[in-house]
Amino acid sequence: MAMANWIDSIAAAVDLVLVWIERRHERAQLAALSDRALSDFACSRAEAWQEWHKPVWRG
């Protein structure tokens, strides 16, 4: 039973890292948008910059 818990813990950690990688990728895409594209969904350049610089562990 202890081995299963260890494997579950490793799997959860890997899943978490994958979420962080995806967040970073999405934030990079947001930062790369033009001001016009950002304004299409009511996001300013300053808000995009804040999101880009937010730590990945903060959703």
Secondary structure by P-SEA (a helix, b strand, c coil): caaaaaaaaaaaaaaaaaaaaaaaaaaaaaaaccccccccccccaaaaaaaaacccccc
